[in-house]
Amino acid sequence: MAHFVQMNGNTCGQVIVVNNEVLENKPFPESEPIGIAFCKSLYGEDTEWLQTSYNANFRGIYAGIGSIYNPDLDVFQ
């Protein structure tokens, strides 16, 4: 399972889980654009999404509601 966080600017909103089959069983970062397209199909094309790692394998910490994304470092804080 992969986790995607809805972004409101640099602030994290809801986190949803996307089945690996939807992501064609691809690892990060190849999975991210597929997951973003899937999230937008559910929540609207005007929404913004990023993939986050439950095990903190990439992008720093696991993003939760209220976490901040630092685009310069490509990490959640």
Disulfide bonds with the S-S distance in Angstrom:
none
